[in-house]
Amino acid sequence: MQPEKLGGSVSKGGLFRVDIAEAGTYRVALGSGPWIDVIEKGAALPSIAHGHGPECSGIRKMVDYEMQAGPHILQISGNGDAALTLMVVRLR
């Protein structure tokens, strides 16, 4: 599916598959500030919270989602670099 935000002419993007074992609230933490769409069963999930990481942590952006168990695609767009630090953690 097309990203919600495409980014500029020099932006980078990518797709990451994440298998969620148990339904719950998950946080996607990124080392930079690209746009992220979480795709579940062919549709983009709405975010439920967002923020920034702690000072000096290397985490620039955090976005929370309610996810069901199963495969998900993290769709990244508008990143300024070819590399991206990414982490997904279960909150509850």
C-alpha beads as a LAMMPS data file, in Angstrom:
LAMMPS data file: protein, C-alpha beads

92 atoms
91 bonds

1 atom types
1 bond types

-500.0 500.0 xlo xhi
-500.0 500.0 ylo yhi
-500.0 500.0 zlo zhi

Masses

1 110.0

Atoms # bond

1 1 1 0.000 0.000 0.000
2 1 1 1.173 3.534 -0.596
3 1 1 2.701 5.260 2.451
4 1 1 0.637 8.019 4.022
5 1 1 3.647 10.384 3.760
6 1 1 5.951 9.866 0.794
7 1 1 8.854 12.126 1.753
8 1 1 10.936 14.289 -0.533
9 1 1 13.023 13.511 -3.591
10 1 1 16.023 12.324 -1.524
11 1 1 14.133 10.311 1.084
12 1 1 14.674 6.603 1.754
13 1 1 12.220 3.940 2.872
14 1 1 11.815 0.245 3.480
15 1 1 9.635 -2.604 4.688
16 1 1 10.146 -4.680 7.824
17 1 1 8.137 -7.728 8.832
18 1 1 7.370 -8.156 12.537
19 1 1 5.587 -11.224 13.924
20 1 1 3.552 -10.298 17.008
21 1 1 3.089 -13.282 19.328
22 1 1 0.481 -11.761 21.648
23 1 1 -2.054 -8.955 21.140
24 1 1 -1.317 -5.754 23.048
25 1 1 0.124 -2.262 22.952
26 1 1 3.455 -2.061 21.154
27 1 1 5.938 0.772 20.778
28 1 1 7.957 1.306 17.620
29 1 1 11.130 3.262 18.428
30 1 1 13.213 4.807 15.648
31 1 1 16.675 6.349 15.580
32 1 1 15.530 9.076 13.181
33 1 1 12.252 10.767 12.285
34 1 1 10.762 9.062 9.198
35 1 1 7.075 8.397 8.666
36 1 1 5.945 4.930 9.735
37 1 1 2.836 2.995 8.747
38 1 1 2.074 -0.265 10.567
39 1 1 0.113 -2.582 8.278
40 1 1 -2.091 -5.255 9.847
41 1 1 -4.259 -7.485 7.634
42 1 1 -3.887 -5.127 4.665
43 1 1 -4.804 -1.888 6.481
44 1 1 -2.764 0.821 8.221
45 1 1 -3.247 0.933 11.996
46 1 1 -3.908 4.258 13.711
47 1 1 -1.278 5.336 16.231
48 1 1 -2.441 5.733 19.827
49 1 1 0.513 7.769 21.183
50 1 1 3.785 9.272 20.039
51 1 1 6.786 10.979 21.547
52 1 1 10.556 11.293 21.659
53 1 1 13.143 9.089 23.315
54 1 1 15.155 10.065 26.378
55 1 1 18.105 12.436 25.922
56 1 1 21.272 10.712 24.657
57 1 1 19.409 7.406 24.083
58 1 1 19.657 7.411 20.287
59 1 1 15.858 7.147 20.072
60 1 1 14.419 10.093 18.180
61 1 1 10.825 8.992 17.626
62 1 1 8.442 6.591 19.393
63 1 1 4.967 5.610 18.158
64 1 1 2.530 3.276 19.953
65 1 1 -0.022 0.964 18.333
66 1 1 -2.603 -1.604 19.429
67 1 1 -1.617 -4.760 17.528
68 1 1 -3.267 -8.142 17.195
69 1 1 -1.231 -11.351 17.129
70 1 1 0.176 -12.222 13.718
71 1 1 2.394 -10.747 11.008
72 1 1 2.709 -6.992 10.558
73 1 1 4.577 -4.860 8.043
74 1 1 6.365 -1.721 9.227
75 1 1 6.479 0.604 6.234
76 1 1 9.054 3.382 6.509
77 1 1 9.083 6.462 4.261
78 1 1 10.743 9.851 4.263
79 1 1 13.960 8.783 6.007
80 1 1 16.997 10.949 5.270
81 1 1 19.533 8.104 5.499
82 1 1 19.802 4.670 3.901
83 1 1 20.176 3.053 7.368
84 1 1 17.690 3.110 10.245
85 1 1 17.785 1.911 13.845
86 1 1 14.441 0.339 14.711
87 1 1 13.057 -1.424 17.798
88 1 1 9.611 -2.883 18.592
89 1 1 8.683 -3.591 22.241
90 1 1 5.492 -4.729 23.965
91 1 1 4.229 -2.227 26.542
92 1 1 1.186 -4.177 27.816

Bonds

1 1 1 2
2 1 2 3
3 1 3 4
4 1 4 5
5 1 5 6
6 1 6 7
7 1 7 8
8 1 8 9
9 1 9 10
10 1 10 11
11 1 11 12
12 1 12 13
13 1 13 14
14 1 14 15
15 1 15 16
16 1 16 17
17 1 17 18
18 1 18 19
19 1 19 20
20 1 20 21
21 1 21 22
22 1 22 23
23 1 23 24
24 1 24 25
25 1 25 26
26 1 26 27
27 1 27 28
28 1 28 29
29 1 29 30
30 1 30 31
31 1 31 32
32 1 32 33
33 1 33 34
34 1 34 35
35 1 35 36
36 1 36 37
37 1 37 38
38 1 38 39
39 1 39 40
40 1 40 41
41 1 41 42
42 1 42 43
43 1 43 44
44 1 44 45
45 1 45 46
46 1 46 47
47 1 47 48
48 1 48 49
49 1 49 50
50 1 50 51
51 1 51 52
52 1 52 53
53 1 53 54
54 1 54 55
55 1 55 56
56 1 56 57
57 1 57 58
58 1 58 59
59 1 59 60
60 1 60 61
61 1 61 62
62 1 62 63
63 1 63 64
64 1 64 65
65 1 65 66
66 1 66 67
67 1 67 68
68 1 68 69
69 1 69 70
70 1 70 71
71 1 71 72
72 1 72 73
73 1 73 74
74 1 74 75
75 1 75 76
76 1 76 77
77 1 77 78
78 1 78 79
79 1 79 80
80 1 80 81
81 1 81 82
82 1 82 83
83 1 83 84
84 1 84 85
85 1 85 86
86 1 86 87
87 1 87 88
88 1 88 89
89 1 89 90
90 1 90 91
91 1 91 92
